[in-house]
Amino acid sequence: MARLLFTGKAFGTFDLQNGDAAKKSLQNLLAVSNLSFMKQVHGNTVETISSPSADLPEADALVTNQKSIALAVQVADCLPLLLQSEVAVAAVHVGRKGLLNGVAVAAVAALKQFGATKITGVVGPHICGNCYEVDQSMFDEITKQHPATKSDGRNLNLFAGLAAQISDIPLVNLNICTLENPDYFSFRRGGESGRQVGVICL
């Protein structure tokens, strides 16, 4: 069974410039030899982590089948998706662009390549469908391809879109909105630069 957790502001920030102290604390808490992060670019690249490395891969999903390695995804309002199975785990950064480019679909496929058959997911704190308002053109673009994201007005429900996109994977939504809850970093709340993480390991 995988171990997973989501941090909030109280744990500190995990942004790439100022996150070293929080990263070290988290690695000690999990008692793992390596805590892998990624340089997230709103793409759909999935990087397989097979051994400890100081390199920061340019990707939006990490997968591993190594028990000594924990995987982390940094977010402020996007969806931190943690996928677990009997043989491998994944940490996935799913924002509006990630939904469009199918990064979660690619991460599920990567887990299946490891032989995973029973895959489940947990989505941590993210901006909710009541708060995520976008302009009309963006709203039209997303909802045309992913009708499940349609919420009130010009709001997008990214979790609903993700659940529909990988409908064969049971998902749990923690239902914590980063914008509504001041205990979490939110870029939409005045451009906060801090990041919390979702982290998972076998």
N, C-alpha and C positions, 0 to 999 in steps of 0.2 A: 504494500500500500504506500502510495506517495505521501510525502509531507509537503504542505503548502501553507503560505501565509501572505497577507497583504499588510503593508505598513501604512501609517498615517503621518501627519506632521510631527507627532510626538517622537517618532523614531529618528527624525532628521531628514534632510533632503538627499536624494540620490541622483541629482543632475550631474552631468559629466564633469563640470568644473569644480563643484564643491562637495561631492558625495563620498570622498574617501573614508571619512570617519564612520559614516553610517554603514558603508559597505563592510568595513572591518567588523563592526559590531554585529551585523547580520550574519557574516560568515562564522563568527564565534558562536552565535546563538544556534545556528544550524549544525555546527560541528562537522563541517565539510571542508575538504582540502582546497576546493576551488569554487568560486562564485562567478559565474559567467554573465557578463552584460553584453549589450550590442549597441552599435551606433544606428539608431532607428531613423529611417528615411522615408517612411510611408510607402514602402515598396512591398513586394511579395517574396523576397528572397528568404529561404529557410536554410539556416546554417546548422550543420551537425557538429556537436561538440563531443569529441571522443577522448580528449586529453587536456589537462590543465594548460592554459596559455594566457599570457598577458595581452595578447592581441585583442582588439575590439572589432569584431566582424561587422561589416555594413549589412545589416539584415533587419527584418522585422519579426522573425521567429527563430527560436533556438530549440533544438531537440537533442536529447542524449539518452543513452541506455546505461550510463555509468553512475553507480551509486555514490561515488565520491564527488560528483559535480552537481551543483545547484544552478538553476537557470533563472534569470531575472528579466522582467520587462518593466520599463520605466514609463509612467503615465502622469498626466495631470487631469485630463478630461476624457481621453480615449479609453477604450476597453482593454483592461489587462486580462487576457484569457490564458488560463492555466489548464493544460490538457494532461490527463493521467491515464495510464494503462498498466497492464501487468508487466510490461517489459521496457517501457520507455516513457519519457515525459516531454512536455513542450511548454515554452512560454512564448506568448504571441501578442503582438501589438496591433490592435484592431481599431483604427479610426475610420473616418468617412472614406478616405482613400483606400484603406486596407480592405474595407468591405467591397469596394468596387473592383479591386485587383485580386480578390480571393486569397488573401494571405492565410486565412484560417483553413481554407480548403487545402492549400499546399501543405500546411502543418499537419493536418490529419493524414494526408497521403504519406508524409515522411514517417509518421508513427507506424503506419501500416507496413511500410517497407522494413521496419524493425520486427515485424511479426505481431504487432498489436492487434487484438481483436475486440477487446472490451475497453473502449475509449469513452471517458466522461470528461466534462469540463466545468470549471468554475470561473465566473466573471466577477471581478472585484469592483471596487469603487470607480465610478465613471459618471459622466454627465448624463442625466436621465432625459427621457423623451419629453418631459414637461419643460425642460430648461434649454435644450439644444436647438435654438432658433438659427436658421441660416437664411441667406438671400433666396429669392425666388428661383433663379436659374440653378443654383446648387440643389435646392429642394426638388426641382423638377428632374434634374439629372439622376439623383439618388433614387427617388421614389419610382421613377420609370423602370429602373433596373431591379430595384428591391422594394416592391410595394409594401412589404411588412414594416418598413421604416416609417411610414406615414403616420404622423401624430397630429395634434391639434395645430391649426394655423400653418406656419412654415417650420414646425418643429420636426426633428428626426429622432426616432427611437432606434438607436444603433443596436441595442441588444436584440430587439425583435427581428431586425434584419439579419443579424448573425445567427440567431436561432433558426431562422428559415433557411439560411444559406447552408448550414451544416445540420440539417434537420435529423440526420441519423445519429447525431451525437447528443446524448442527454446533457443539458446544461443547467447549472444552478446560478441564479443571479442573486448576489448579496443585497441588491436593491439599496445601495448607498450612493447618493448623488454627490459628486465632488463639489458642485456649485452650491448646493443647498447646505452642505455640512462643512462648517469652517475648520473641522479637524483634519481636512484633507486639502492638498494643493489643488488649485483649479486655475488654469490659464485664463479662463473666462472671468474669473474674479479679479479684475484689474491687472491682468497679465502677470500673475504670480509665476516666478521662474522655478520654484521648487518642484521636485518630482517624488512621488511615492512609487513603490514597486510591488509587483506580485512576484513571488519566488516559489519555485517548486523543485523537489529532488526526490529520487527513488528511496 
